[in-house]
């Protein structure tokens, strides 16, 4: 797993990669990239892919549809808006590092096929988030906000 800025340059992640690898379920084995980007960049991505003209906190992008079996399994990419994450951390009363964990876990669950916005989810994503939050020592998650 790699954590980079919007240009793909490695950044200090405060243990985020190690933490997410440790809490991820076994079904989440494979290559994963996390990009920490500006709110402006996130707004552009959110507008392009979700048609929402606002900087959201986290987006997930799955792998290309056809990857050869001999290639390592690619889970996808998680993009987190730094400014949004910092504001949400202050509002939630926890550190920026904790907020990055909350958001990266949320993004990972989306890459694994969970979708709390889909009616057929029936709380599956919330239950998975709660289980993995507990495993990773997080008091609160994103879905319950």
N, C-alpha and C positions, 0 to 999 in steps of 0.2 A: 504494500500500500504506500502511496506517495501523497504528500500534502504540499501543494504548490500555490503560487500566486496566479494572477490571471494570465501571466505570460509563460507559465509552466516552470518557473524557477522555484526550486525547493525553498520552503520557509520553515522556521522553527515552529513546531506544532505543539510544544508543551506536553508531549506524551499522547497526543490525540490518536496517532496511528496505532501505537501499542495498545491503548485503551480500547479502541474500536475493534481491533483484532481479537482482543481478549473477551469481549462480550458478544461478539458476533456468533450466531448459531452455526452449526456445522454446515448447513446448506449455503452459507455465505463464503465458502472458500473460493478464492480466485483473485484476480487483479482488480484493484479498486483505486481510484484517484479522487482526492478531495482538493478542490480549488477554493481558496479564500479570495474573494474578489470585492471590488468597490461596489457601493450601492448603485452607482451609475451603470456599471457593467451588468449587474443583476437585473436592473430595470430593463435594459435592452434585451437580455435573455428571456425574461418573463413576458415581455411584449411580443417577442418573436415566436416563442413556443407555446404560450398559454393565452396570448391576446389580452393580457392584463398589464396596463401601463403603470406599474408600480414596482418598486424594489421589494421583492419577497425575501423571506429569510433563507430558504433552502430549496434547491431544485435537484432532481435526480434525472440522469440520462442513462438509459440502458445501452447495452452493447449493440454493435451493428448486427443485423439479423442473421447473417451466415458466417460464422467463424469456423475454420477447419478444426476437426477434432484433435489434430496434433498440436494446435496452438493452446497456450495456457487459457484456462477459463477466465473470461472477462466479465466481471459483475457490472461495471459501468463507472459513471462519474457522479460525484456529488459536488454541487457548487453552493457555497455559503457566502452571503453578503456580510462583510465585516462590520459595517456600520449598524445594520439592522441587528446583528448578533450582539453587538456591544449595548445597544439601547435595550434590547430584550433582557439581557443579563442584569442591567441596572434595575429594570422594572420588576424582574423576578427575584431580585435580592441575592443573586449569586454571581460568581466570577465569570469573566469572558470565557475562560477555559471550560467551565461547566456548561455554558451555553453552546460552545462548539461541540461538546459531547452530545448534548440533547439534540442538536440539529443534525449532526452526522448520523446518529442512530436513527432518527426519523427518515433521513435520506436513504440509508441502507435498507430499511424496511420497505420503502417504496421500490427499491431495486429488486427486492426479493418477491415482489408481486402483491404486497399489501397496499390497500387504498382506502383510507378512512373516509374519503369523500364519495365512495361508491356505496350505494344502498345495500348491495349484496355482501358487503364486508361484515356486517352484523357484529361489529366490535372486535373482530379478529386482530386488526392492527393495534388497537388500544391494549388488548390483552398481551400481545407479543411485546409491545413497547414496555408495558409494566413489568413483565418478566425479565426482560433484558436490562431495564433500568435498575431493578433490584440487584441483579447480578453485577452491574457496573457501579453500584453505589450512588446512583442519582435519585434524589428525592422526588423530582417532578419531571414530567415529560412535556412534549409539545401538544399532544392531542387534547389533554385535559385543560389547556388554557382557554 
